[in-house]
Amino acid sequence: MKIKDIPQKLADIRREDRFRAVHDLRMITASRGVDRSGKEYIVFNSNDYLGMTHEKEVEEAARNAVIYGTGSGGARLTSGAVFELSDLEKEIARFKHKEDAVIFNTGYMTNLGVLYALAGPGDVIFSDELNHASIVDGCRISRAAVKVYSHSDMGALEKLLEETPCQGQRFIVTDGVFSMDGDVADLPGLVKLKEKYDAFLIVDDAHATGVIGNTGRGTAKYYHMEGIDLQVGTLSKSLGAEGGFAAADRTITDYLRNCSRPFIFSTSISAVTGATALAALKLLEENPEKYMGALRRNTKYMKEGLTKAGISFLPGDTSIIPIVMGREEAAMEYAARCKERGILLSAIRPPSVPKGTSRIRLTVTAAHTRAELDKALEVMVKEIERTGLIPRKS
């Protein structure tokens, strides 16, 4: 596409009602936000699953670390090697039962950095069809051959593993918890196949860390098993900060520090961010039931309320509750109507989800109060009654 074609491209996007714009929101608590006009909302589209962004110990850690500067000033291999990031890497490695971990600037950048460094010509990556965009893009830039298998279909994956010639390394890469559907990857099946076909298994636990497994350790703990060669994760969801990480054997992490261009050539995240994530992780480790118990109870209450109201949603063991509506227009209108009444929900449409599966993505957090959950249910049910946009079970 030529630059002169951009205005027409934008016009096409607007005509198709797919133009996206940023709507400023300031979070005043972990569950409430306010817009530029001063209108307040109860937020049900946040990934701050454990409410760590506003925990007093986490806020205090940020205040204490800011004396070391508001930014790092350089890449990790130069002047940006702040103490807090090395401390955080050690704690993540311990938490994830791995030898070491590497911090990247974002979860998105982690997947790009890992796949770019580890995979290349002659290798084959086997990727779940519903993997996050960062995995998809990491596969593209790796220059490895990519084979996409049907979502969580171990039979389809094995067929591809059997039939696809590979001169180099086989990689299997998957989300741990799929962000738009809320379901959990079939780790036992994946480990079985990776062992049978000598593949390297990468699991992105961005939406699993702090959400599943009774300690919050994610997909491995959920199934009470090991077998994941490299775990990707984020600091921006359950850990109340920004950034990403890759946890693996030290040989792998040393290689990433030396060969992953996104790590080498990016200014590192600050001491403030590292201290914030470290404080949140320690709170989770010290008292997982306080945070994950609240998350489970709130999720159960919301799902029971939706079921009682006759509102169907995709099944799953996570706090991601997808209400599939089909038509993009229906999802957008329903989210807009709920927003008018002070409830923020995400309307998800292509390309984030396949065409014809547009949905409301409702996320419950540990920070939501019972009153906030009740208010959301009240608004959602009334808007269904008014509009009929979501079919209800009788």
N, C-alpha and C positions, 0 to 999 in steps of 0.2 A: 504494500500500500504506500502511495506517495503522500507526503505531508499535505499537499493541497486537497487530498481526498478526505481528510479528517472531518471537516464540517459536514460533509454528506453522511459520513459514518455516524456521527453524533445525531444527525437528523433521523437516520434510520433507527437508531437506538431509542430515540424519543417516540417515534411513530409506533414502535413495537411495545411501548410502555415499559421499557427496560432501563431507562436512565436512572442512575444511582447518584445520590448526593449525600454529603455528610450532614448529619443533624446533631449539632453539639449537645452534649449531655455531661453534666457534672455530678459525679456520684457523691452524695452527702452521707450516706451510710453504705454498707455492703449490699443493701437491697433496695435503696431508694436513690433516685436521681432527679435533677432539676435542669430544665432547659434554659435558653437565653432569656425567655420571657418571664421566667420565674415559676412556670408550671411544674408541679412535682409529679413524679411517676413512681409506681412500684415496678421494679425492673425484673422481668422474667426472660430476658435474653442475654444475660451475663454468663460468662464462664468462670466467674469467681466462686467456684463450687462450694468452698468451705468458708467463704466470707473473710479470708485472711487479709484482704486489702485494708480493712479497718480494725483489725485486732490491735489492742493497745501495745502489746509486746512487739508487734511487727512495725508499727508506727514509731515506736521508741528506737528500734534498731536503725531505722532510716535517719532519724534525727541525730543519733550518735555518730553515724558514719559520714554525714555530710561535711564534717570538719576535714575530711580527707579529699574534699573537692566534689563539685557537682557532676564532673565527668572524669573519665579515666585518662584522657590526654593522649592515648596511643593504643596500638595493637598489643595483644598479650605478649608477643615476642619482643616488644620494645619497652616503652615506658608504661604500658597499660596493664602491667601484671600486678594488679591490686591484691592485697592479702586476702580480702573477702572472697574473691573468686576461687582461689586455690582451696580455701577452707570449705567453700560450698561444694567444690568438686569432690573432695574427700568424703563429705557427708552424704552426698548423692550416691557415690559408689557404695558406701556402707549400707545405705537404705535400700539400694537396688541389688545388693548381694553381688557386686561386680568389683573387679580389681581397681578400676579407675573410671573417671568421667571427664568429659571435656565440655566446657561451657561455650555456646555460640550466642550470637546476638538475638536471635529469635528462634522459635520452634521451626518456622518455615525454612530459615537459613540452615538449621541443623540437618534437615532432610536433604537439602541441596548439597551441603558440605559433605555429608556422609556418603551419599550415592556417587557424587562427583569424584570423590577420592578413592573409594573402594572398587567401583565397577568401571569397566572400560571395554574397548574392542575385544571380542572373543568371549566375553562373559555374557550371561543371560540373566535378566531380572524377571522373576515371575511375580506379578503385582495384582492384588485384588481390584476388581473393577470399581469398587466404591472407595478406594483409598483417597486420602486428602490430596488436594491440588499440589501441595509441596512435594509429596512423593511422586506424583505424576511428572512434575517439572524436574525433579531430581533424576528420574529415569531418563528423561529426554536429554539432559545435558551430559549424562554419564557416557554416552556413545556406546553403551552396551545394547545388545538386542533385548527387546522388551516383549514379554508375553503376558497378556491380561487374562486372568481366569474369572469365571462367574463368581459372584459374591459368595464367599465362604463355602464354595463347592469343592470339597476335597477330591471328589472323583474327577472333576474337570481339571483341577490342578495337577493331579497325578498323571492324567493323560498327556498334558503338556510337558511335564517333566520327562515322561517316557519318550515322547515323540520329537522333542526339540534337541538337536545336536548342540553340544557345547564344548568348545576347545579349552575354555578357561574355567571360571568359577560360576556356579549357579547361586543366585540369590533369591530368597523368598522374602517379600516385604509386604507388610500389612499394618493397618491401624489395629490397635488393641481394642479400643472402643471406637466404633464408627460414628463420626460427629453428627451426621444428619439422620441416622437411623437409631442410634443409641444401643445397638446390639454389640456383643462381644465376639471377638475373633475366636475361631475354633483352634485354640492353642494345642490341645492334645493331638489333633489331626495334623497340624502344621509341623509339630516337632517330629512326629512319626515319619512324615514325608521328607523333612530336611535330613533326617538321619539315614533314611533309605537311599536318598539320591545325593548325599554328600553336599547339601546346600547350606548356605550361610543365612540364618534367619534373623531378620530385622523387624522389630515390632515398635510401632510408634504409639507410646502410651500417653500422648498428650491429654486425652480425655479419660484416661484410666487411672493415672497417678492421683491419689487422694480421693478417688471415687469408688473403686472396686478393690476387693481383697480386704480382709478385716483389719489390716494395718494400713491400708491405703497404698500398698506397694504396687498395685496395678494388676495387669493381666496374669503374671506369673503367680502371684499370691491368690488371685481369684480361683485358679485351677489347682493350687497347692502343688506346683511343679516348676522345674527349671527347664532349660533347653533353648532359651532365647540367647542368641549370640551377641546381639547388640540391641540395647533399648534406647530409643529416642524419647525425649520428653520435653516439656515446656515448663518455664517458671511462671507463665502468665495466666494460668488457670487456678489450680488448687493451691499454688504457692504464692499467690498475691503479688507478683512482680512482673518483670519482662525478661525474656531470654529463653534459650533452649539448652538441652544437654544431650550428649551421647554417652552411654555407660557400657563398658565392655572390658575385655581383657586388656592389660596394659600395653601389650604389643600393638593392639588396634588403636588405642587412644594416642600412643606415641606417634604412630603413623599419621593419624589425623592432624596432630599438631604440626607435623612436618610437611604434609602433602595436601591438606584441605585448604584450598585457596580462600573460601569464605572465612575460615578461622584466621589464616595468616594475614590477610590484607584488610581486615575490618578493625576499626577502633573498638576496643573491648567495652562491655557495659561497665557501669561505674561501681565504686565501692558501696554506694547507697543501695543500688539494685541488688548487688550480691548479698549485702547484710540483710536486706528485706527478705529475700528468698530463703536465706539460711535460718532466720528467725522463724519463718512460717513452717519450714520443714521440721525444725526442732519441736515446735508446738504439736505438729501432727504426730511425730514420733513419741513424744511424751504422753499424749492423751488422745489416741486415735478415736476412741469412742465418743469423746466430747464433740468432735467435729463430724466424723462419719456417722455417728449415731443420729445426730440432728439431721444430717443430710438424708439418711435412710427414712427417718420418721416423716420428714417433710415430703419426700418423694412419694411415700406410701399414702399419705393423707391426700395429696393432690391427685394421684391416680385413682384412689377410691372415690374422690369427689367427682372426677370426670366420668368414671364408670357409672356412678349413681345418676348422673345427669344424662346418660345415654350418649356420651361423646366418645367415639372410638379413637384409639391411638395405637401406634405400633408397639408390640410387646418388647420388653427389655428389662435388664437389671440395673439400669443406670438412671440418673436424674435428667437425662435428655428424653423429653416426651414429644415425639413427632405426631402431629395430627394431619394426616394426608388429606388434601382437599382436591387435588387433581389440577384444576385450572389455576393459572397464575393470577388471573383477575380476582378470583374468589379469595385466595390467600392474602393478596394485597389489600383488598377492601376490608376483610375481617380484621387484619392487624391494625389498619387505620382507624376503624371504629372502636376497637379496644383502646387504642392510644388516646382517642378523644376523651375516653372515660378514665384515663390515668393508669392504664395497664400497658406496659411495653412488652410486646411479643415480636419474634422474628418471623417475617414472611419469607420463606426460602423457595427459590425458583431456579430454573436453569440459568447458568450452567452448574450451579451448586448441586442440583439434583437432576435426575433424568427428566426429560419432557413428559408431561402428564402426571408428575408426582409432586407438584408444588404443594407446600405444606406450611403449617404453623409449627415452628420449633420452640417449644416451651422448655425452659431450663429452671429447675428448682435448685435452690442453694440451702446450705445449712443456716444461713443468716435470715431467711424469711421467717416472719412471725406467723402464728396461726391466724391472726387477724388479716395479714397480707394475703395469705393463701385463700382465706374465705372471700376476700374482696375480689381476687382474681377469678375465682369460680363464679361468683355472683355476676360479674361483668361478662365473662365468657358465655355463660348460659343465657343471659338476657339478650346478648347480641345474636346468638343463634336463633333465639325465639323471634327476634325482630326481623332477621334477614333470611334465615333458612340456608345460609351459606354452607353450613356443615350438616350433613344428614345425621339424624339422631336415631339411636336404637330405640325401639319401642319397649 
